[in-house]
Amino acid sequence: MLREREAGMMSAYVFVWTKVGRGKMLAQQIAKLPGVKLADCCWGRPDVVVFAEVTDAKALDGLVVGGIAKVRDVEATETHLVLAS
């Protein structure tokens, strides 16, 4: 997916593993978090793929560690920074 980022923004894909059968509901919850641009439930693993745009690394940490990872039934996350698009 080619996207044009806003100046000064940091983009990342966050892969989310959930408890069985919880992907769709968790994608809907995660989509409401500030900085999340897209949260899709997927068939297979990971269960949810999130695209996020935030101002800096501290905001990304807050989103992933302080937000996504704390959603009930999230088992694990893996974050990939977008270097260029």
SVG drawing of the C-alpha trace seen along z (x, -y; Angstrom):
<svg xmlns="http://www.w3.org/2000/svg" viewBox="-17 -18 30 38">
<polyline fill="none" stroke="black" stroke-width="0.4" points="0.0,0.0 1.5,-3.3 0.5,-6.1 1.5,-9.7 2.4,-10.6 1.8,-13.9 5.0,-15.9 6.7,-15.0 4.6,-11.9 5.9,-8.4 4.0,-5.5 4.0,-1.9 2.3,1.4 1.3,3.2 0.6,6.9 -1.8,8.1 -2.3,11.7 -5.6,12.3 -7.4,15.0 -9.3,17.3 -12.4,15.7 -11.7,12.2 -10.1,10.6 -13.1,8.8 -14.2,7.3 -10.7,6.3 -10.1,4.7 -13.1,2.6 -11.9,1.5 -8.3,0.8 -9.6,-1.3 -11.0,-3.8 -7.6,-4.5 -5.9,-7.8 -3.3,-7.4 -4.9,-4.3 -5.7,-4.9 -6.7,-1.4 -7.4,1.9 -8.4,4.9 -9.2,8.4 -7.4,10.9 -7.7,14.6 -4.7,16.3 -1.9,14.9 -1.6,12.2 -5.3,11.8 -5.4,8.0 -3.2,5.7 -3.1,2.0 -1.7,-1.0 -0.9,-3.9 0.4,-7.4 1.8,-9.3 4.0,-12.2 7.0,-10.4 8.5,-7.3 7.0,-8.3 3.5,-8.5 4.0,-5.2 5.1,-3.6 2.0,-5.0 -0.2,-3.7 1.2,-0.2 2.3,0.5 -0.2,-1.8 -3.2,-1.2 -3.2,1.8 -1.4,4.2 -3.7,3.4 -6.9,4.2 -8.4,7.3 -7.7,10.6 -4.6,9.2 -1.9,11.8 1.0,10.2 2.0,7.3 4.8,6.8 5.6,3.3 7.2,2.5 8.2,-1.1 7.6,-2.4 11.0,-3.8 9.8,-5.2 6.8,-5.2"/>
</svg>
